Amino acid sequence: MKAICIKRIYDAPSEEDGYRILVDRIWPRGITKEYARLDEWNKTLAPSTELRKWFSHKAERFNEFARRYRNELMSHKEELKRIRQIARNKPVTLLYSAKNTEANQAVVLCKVLKQLKI
């Protein structure tokens, strides 16, 4: 399997990113589609609106957010497997817009994808 990594959508795209997937439910402010250079915008794997609003990017809620989000992701196993299949052939970069680089949905999703047994 090639690398699965995460990156802020605001950081410049690069060839090393490989397949670029935005994993936010809402389009990031100030980013054009041309700048984003996305291969896909995957709202299916983004946290539900309810969970996203509850979390509200509060660091003290991250552990509970991660637990709840992992539970949500388990109802999308086929989609997770599809992303893993892409990562077999090329690097995959999960893009997010949150300011916190350590407590966001892409961190959780990346771990889930890497641990997923196909």
Backbone as CSV, one residue per row, in Angstrom:
resi,resn,N_x,N_y,N_z,CA_x,CA_y,CA_z,C_x,C_y,C_z
1,MET,0.836,-1.178,0.000,0.000,0.000,0.000,0.883,1.244,0.000
2,LYS,0.476,2.213,-0.788,1.172,3.503,-0.799,0.754,4.286,0.442
3,ALA,1.300,5.451,0.613,1.040,6.255,1.805,-0.371,6.847,1.797
4,ILE,-0.952,6.919,2.991,-2.166,7.689,3.221,-1.752,8.762,4.220
5,CYS,-1.884,10.025,3.818,-1.473,11.106,4.702,-2.547,12.187,4.744
6,ILE,-2.331,13.158,5.596,-3.288,14.251,5.735,-2.588,15.581,5.483
7,LYS,-3.392,16.577,5.081,-2.829,17.877,4.755,-3.957,18.900,4.803
8,ARG,-3.631,20.098,5.258,-4.621,21.183,5.217,-4.864,21.590,3.774
9,ILE,-6.084,21.826,3.437,-6.441,22.250,2.084,-5.794,23.578,1.730
10,TYR,-5.436,24.360,2.737,-4.826,25.664,2.514,-3.344,25.560,2.146
11,ASP,-2.736,24.399,2.371,-1.352,24.184,1.973,-1.302,23.906,0.469
12,ALA,-0.260,24.353,-0.172,-0.145,24.216,-1.629,-0.176,22.747,-2.062
13,PRO,-0.922,22.457,-3.109,-0.916,21.091,-3.662,0.463,20.742,-4.210
14,SER,0.783,19.452,-4.171,2.055,19.010,-4.740,1.856,17.662,-5.426
15,GLU,2.779,17.315,-6.282,2.711,16.038,-6.996,2.757,14.859,-6.027
16,GLU,3.463,15.026,-4.899,3.588,13.951,-3.916,2.255,13.616,-3.231
17,ASP,1.283,14.527,-3.336,-0.020,14.285,-2.708,-0.732,13.084,-3.308
18,GLY,-0.465,12.796,-4.552,-1.166,11.696,-5.207,-2.639,12.022,-5.377
19,TYR,-3.493,11.116,-4.945,-4.944,11.256,-5.064,-5.439,12.128,-3.919
20,ARG,-6.013,13.285,-4.242,-6.408,14.289,-3.244,-7.906,14.208,-2.974
21,ILE,-8.258,13.981,-1.684,-9.665,13.847,-1.281,-9.970,14.856,-0.187
22,LEU,-10.940,15.724,-0.444,-11.429,16.620,0.597,-12.421,15.845,1.456
23,VAL,-12.187,15.824,2.775,-13.041,15.054,3.686,-13.805,15.961,4.647
24,ASP,-14.125,17.149,4.192,-14.978,18.088,4.929,-16.374,18.051,4.315
25,ARG,-17.385,18.250,5.117,-18.763,18.296,4.609,-19.066,19.658,3.982
26,ILE,-18.361,20.701,4.426,-18.576,22.059,3.952,-17.342,22.504,3.171
27,TRP,-17.576,23.198,2.055,-16.451,23.678,1.247,-15.642,24.702,2.049
28,PRO,-14.309,24.598,2.057,-13.457,25.523,2.826,-13.488,26.955,2.290
29,ARG,-13.533,27.885,3.198,-13.575,29.302,2.843,-12.307,29.732,2.104
30,GLY,-12.514,30.541,1.092,-11.384,31.150,0.398,-10.630,30.236,-0.544
31,ILE,-11.095,29.024,-0.756,-10.399,28.070,-1.632,-11.192,27.910,-2.925
32,THR,-10.517,28.082,-4.037,-11.179,27.839,-5.317,-11.001,26.372,-5.702
33,LYS,-11.878,25.893,-6.551,-11.766,24.504,-7.014,-10.482,24.298,-7.813
34,GLU,-10.059,25.339,-8.505,-8.814,25.244,-9.274,-7.613,25.084,-8.332
35,TYR,-7.581,25.866,-7.268,-6.474,25.778,-6.310,-6.486,24.428,-5.597
36,ALA,-7.667,23.935,-5.255,-7.785,22.696,-4.473,-7.251,21.479,-5.228
37,ARG,-7.376,21.486,-6.541,-6.915,20.352,-7.373,-7.356,19.011,-6.784
38,LEU,-8.637,18.881,-6.535,-9.176,17.662,-5.934,-9.393,16.569,-6.969
39,ASP,-9.210,15.343,-6.513,-9.654,14.195,-7.290,-11.077,13.837,-6.885
40,GLU,-11.424,14.134,-5.638,-12.807,13.956,-5.198,-13.072,14.731,-3.916
41,TRP,-14.334,15.041,-3.723,-14.823,15.653,-2.483,-15.739,14.612,-1.872
42,ASN,-15.276,13.964,-0.822,-16.002,12.841,-0.243,-16.760,13.264,1.011
43,LYS,-17.999,13.667,0.829,-18.840,14.064,1.959,-19.331,12.849,2.735
44,THR,-19.347,11.687,2.089,-19.799,10.455,2.750,-18.928,10.132,3.951
45,LEU,-17.622,10.332,3.820,-16.703,10.007,4.912,-16.471,11.172,5.866
46,ALA,-17.083,12.296,5.605,-16.978,13.440,6.525,-17.880,13.181,7.734
47,PRO,-17.562,13.757,8.875,-18.430,13.597,10.052,-19.826,14.146,9.754
48,SER,-20.826,13.550,10.377,-22.193,14.035,10.201,-22.283,15.487,10.662
49,THR,-23.276,16.173,10.158,-23.485,17.576,10.545,-23.669,17.688,12.053
50,GLU,-24.432,16.775,12.634,-24.679,16.804,14.080,-23.383,16.642,14.869
51,LEU,-22.558,15.680,14.468,-21.295,15.438,15.164,-20.346,16.614,14.986
52,ARG,-20.271,17.133,13.782,-19.394,18.276,13.503,-19.779,19.480,14.361
53,LYS,-21.084,19.749,14.447,-21.534,20.886,15.253,-21.271,20.639,16.740
54,TRP,-21.485,19.403,17.208,-21.236,19.094,18.621,-19.755,19.291,18.951
55,PHE,-18.880,18.776,18.100,-17.437,18.869,18.324,-16.978,20.328,18.336
56,SER,-17.412,21.087,17.353,-17.114,22.517,17.270,-15.613,22.816,17.422
57,HIS,-14.785,21.866,17.041,-13.319,21.993,17.086,-12.790,22.361,18.473
58,LYS,-13.442,21.846,19.503,-12.982,22.057,20.872,-12.061,20.895,21.242
59,ALA,-10.808,21.207,21.487,-9.799,20.174,21.734,-10.190,19.222,22.860
60,GLU,-10.848,19.736,23.894,-11.223,18.886,25.025,-12.294,17.855,24.643
61,ARG,-12.942,18.023,23.505,-13.953,17.069,23.045,-13.397,16.079,22.023
62,PHE,-12.124,16.210,21.678,-11.593,15.420,20.569,-11.675,13.918,20.802
63,ASN,-11.323,13.430,21.973,-11.356,11.982,22.200,-12.758,11.411,22.014
64,GLU,-13.753,12.099,22.532,-15.139,11.638,22.364,-15.573,11.798,20.909
65,PHE,-15.156,12.889,20.272,-15.439,13.081,18.848,-14.861,11.917,18.043
66,ALA,-13.613,11.562,18.311,-12.947,10.487,17.578,-13.704,9.173,17.746
67,ARG,-14.146,8.892,18.954,-14.903,7.652,19.205,-16.207,7.645,18.404
68,ARG,-16.940,8.735,18.472,-18.216,8.827,17.756,-18.013,8.789,16.241
69,TYR,-16.983,9.454,15.782,-16.715,9.494,14.341,-16.317,8.112,13.824
70,ARG,-15.487,7.389,14.577,-15.141,6.018,14.182,-16.401,5.173,14.054
71,ASN,-17.343,5.349,14.974,-18.611,4.608,14.887,-19.370,4.965,13.615
72,GLU,-19.398,6.251,13.280,-20.052,6.666,12.032,-19.364,6.031,10.825
73,LEU,-18.060,6.017,10.832,-17.315,5.478,9.696,-17.588,3.997,9.466
74,MET,-17.891,3.262,10.513,-18.138,1.830,10.368,-19.384,1.531,9.527
75,SER,-20.248,2.502,9.354,-21.417,2.300,8.487,-21.076,2.604,7.023
76,HIS,-19.824,2.928,6.753,-19.367,3.237,5.387,-18.172,2.371,5.012
77,LYS,-18.202,1.111,5.399,-17.044,0.239,5.167,-16.692,0.077,3.689
78,GLU,-17.700,0.030,2.829,-17.408,-0.119,1.400,-16.655,1.103,0.864
79,GLU,-17.034,2.258,1.329,-16.347,3.488,0.907,-14.914,3.510,1.451
80,LEU,-14.727,3.077,2.687,-13.381,2.983,3.266,-12.522,2.016,2.457
81,LYS,-13.101,0.895,2.076,-12.363,-0.099,1.283,-11.980,0.475,-0.086
82,ARG,-12.885,1.270,-0.666,-12.595,1.885,-1.965,-11.388,2.814,-1.872
83,ILE,-11.315,3.589,-0.809,-10.167,4.495,-0.628,-8.891,3.680,-0.424
84,ARG,-8.990,2.606,0.343,-7.817,1.730,0.529,-7.350,1.150,-0.804
85,GLN,-8.295,0.806,-1.666,-7.946,0.277,-2.988,-7.168,1.315,-3.793
86,ILE,-7.590,2.564,-3.740,-6.877,3.633,-4.436,-5.454,3.735,-3.892
87,ALA,-5.316,3.622,-2.574,-4.004,3.743,-1.921,-3.076,2.581,-2.257
88,ARG,-3.587,1.538,-2.823,-2.710,0.427,-3.233,-1.845,0.817,-4.426
89,ASN,-2.351,1.763,-5.220,-1.665,2.121,-6.456,-0.977,3.478,-6.439
90,LYS,-1.407,4.362,-5.530,-0.823,5.707,-5.492,-1.033,6.298,-4.108
91,PRO,-0.239,7.297,-3.763,-0.454,7.962,-2.472,-1.837,8.610,-2.433
92,VAL,-2.417,8.662,-1.244,-3.703,9.313,-1.017,-3.493,10.387,0.044
93,THR,-3.992,11.592,-0.221,-3.917,12.684,0.740,-5.327,13.094,1.116
94,LEU,-5.616,13.008,2.420,-6.900,13.432,2.963,-6.786,14.903,3.327
95,LEU,-7.618,15.727,2.745,-7.552,17.169,2.939,-8.643,17.641,3.885
96,TYR,-8.285,18.555,4.757,-9.224,19.111,5.741,-8.956,20.603,5.870
97,SER,-9.921,21.335,6.453,-9.737,22.785,6.569,-9.531,23.264,8.004
98,ALA,-9.676,22.394,8.981,-9.550,22.799,10.385,-8.182,23.420,10.668
99,LYS,-8.163,24.352,11.603,-6.899,24.995,11.998,-6.034,24.062,12.840
100,ASN,-6.674,23.242,13.667,-5.953,22.320,14.543,-5.476,21.135,13.715
101,THR,-4.166,20.988,13.605,-3.597,19.932,12.767,-3.550,18.565,13.455
102,GLU,-3.839,18.534,14.749,-3.753,17.272,15.490,-5.102,16.748,15.954
103,ALA,-6.123,17.605,15.977,-7.444,17.202,16.466,-8.494,17.569,15.424
104,ASN,-8.595,16.728,14.399,-9.577,16.936,13.338,-9.985,15.597,12.742
105,GLN,-11.003,15.617,11.895,-11.534,14.369,11.351,-10.547,13.637,10.459
106,ALA,-9.667,14.343,9.763,-8.711,13.679,8.879,-7.740,12.809,9.668
107,VAL,-7.372,13.240,10.859,-6.490,12.446,11.725,-7.161,11.108,12.051
108,VAL,-8.420,11.175,12.422,-9.177,9.961,12.782,-9.354,9.077,11.552
109,LEU,-9.789,9.668,10.453,-10.030,8.904,9.231,-8.760,8.225,8.736
110,CYS,-7.645,8.910,8.801,-6.365,8.334,8.379,-6.033,7.091,9.204
111,LYS,-6.210,7.182,10.517,-5.941,6.024,11.381,-6.869,4.864,11.047
112,VAL,-8.140,5.157,10.842,-9.108,4.109,10.505,-8.726,3.430,9.195
113,LEU,-8.376,4.216,8.195,-7.989,3.630,6.900,-6.747,2.760,7.018
114,LYS,-5.786,3.199,7.789,-4.546,2.421,7.950,-4.766,1.135,8.733
115,GLN,-5.737,1.127,9.655,-5.995,-0.047,10.487,-7.011,-0.991,9.867
116,LEU,-7.699,-0.552,8.831,-8.758,-1.336,8.226,-8.205,-2.628,7.641
117,LYS,-8.852,-3.710,7.961,-8.479,-5.026,7.422,-9.405,-5.345,6.256
118,ILE,-8.800,-5.533,5.098,-9.612,-5.863,3.900,-9.525,-7.347,3.650
